Amino acid sequence: MKKTTLIKTATVLVTIGSLALGARAAIMLTNTITGQPLDLAEAPEEGRDTEAVKTFLQTGVNIYNEKPVCLPKAHELFLSMCSGCHGHYAEGKIGPGLNDAYWTYPKNETDQGLFETIFGGANGQMGPMYGALNMNEMLLVMSWIRHLYKDDPKGAVWLTSEQRSTFKPFDEHANPIEPSDALPAQCGGTAD
Ligand code: HEC
């Protein structure tokens, strides 16, 4: 085979290979307790191919952080799935507080780490969430947890430096965001 043909064949094979991998993550996602790779196939079909999930699986970045249009739905998901154990403002209850700079598992200060803990669970009552939330909803719930952060913005390592410069630690009285069931298109929904 000529060299150019070889290169072309190789390119085609690589392309077929990456297509076959489909929705697999470019980042390595592991269970917070066992360190084993997460099996993303366990997540519901729904909510797998939103722009936010695709971006997250490529980069580990959650584009829902501080996205105003998505925060009402994010709030609603947190109230229905998490606040019973973590408290209304994520101040802590049966489960630890999620609104300050202290983490039992330090990796939770990154969005990749937080996603891994939510998807695969941790110890005791913190079960895996892939049965209850789809991946798009996990990213939304994460953005609400980040919104509830009440400590020094310097500790908000999940924000871009631009977002950090304007971020205000959570204050329940300033600009309250009412929870809402609606899922706008920019947040992975089909409605506007
Ligand atoms: C049935 C109670 C319960 C529910 C519901 C629950 N959690 Fe937890 N969560 C816990 C407990 C208990 C722990 C402590 C586990 C540990 O230390 O391993 C925990 C730990 C965590 C941690 C690790 C915190 C740290 O300091 O590193 C995160 C993140 C978390 N939960 C997020 C969530 C989110 C998001 C939801 C909702 C989608 C949720 N949890 C729902 C009980 C719960």
Boltz pocket constraint, residues with backbone or C-beta under 6 A from the ligand:
constraints:
  - pocket:
      binder: B
      contacts: [[A, 77], [A, 78], [A, 81], [A, 82], [A, 83], [A, 84], [A, 85], [A, 86], [A, 94], [A, 95], [A, 96], [A, 97], [A, 98], [A, 102], [A, 103], [A, 104], [A, 105], [A, 106], [A, 108], [A, 114], [A, 117], [A, 118], [A, 122], [A, 123], [A, 124], [A, 125], [A, 126], [A, 127], [A, 129], [A, 133], [A, 141], [A, 145]]
      max_distance: 6.0
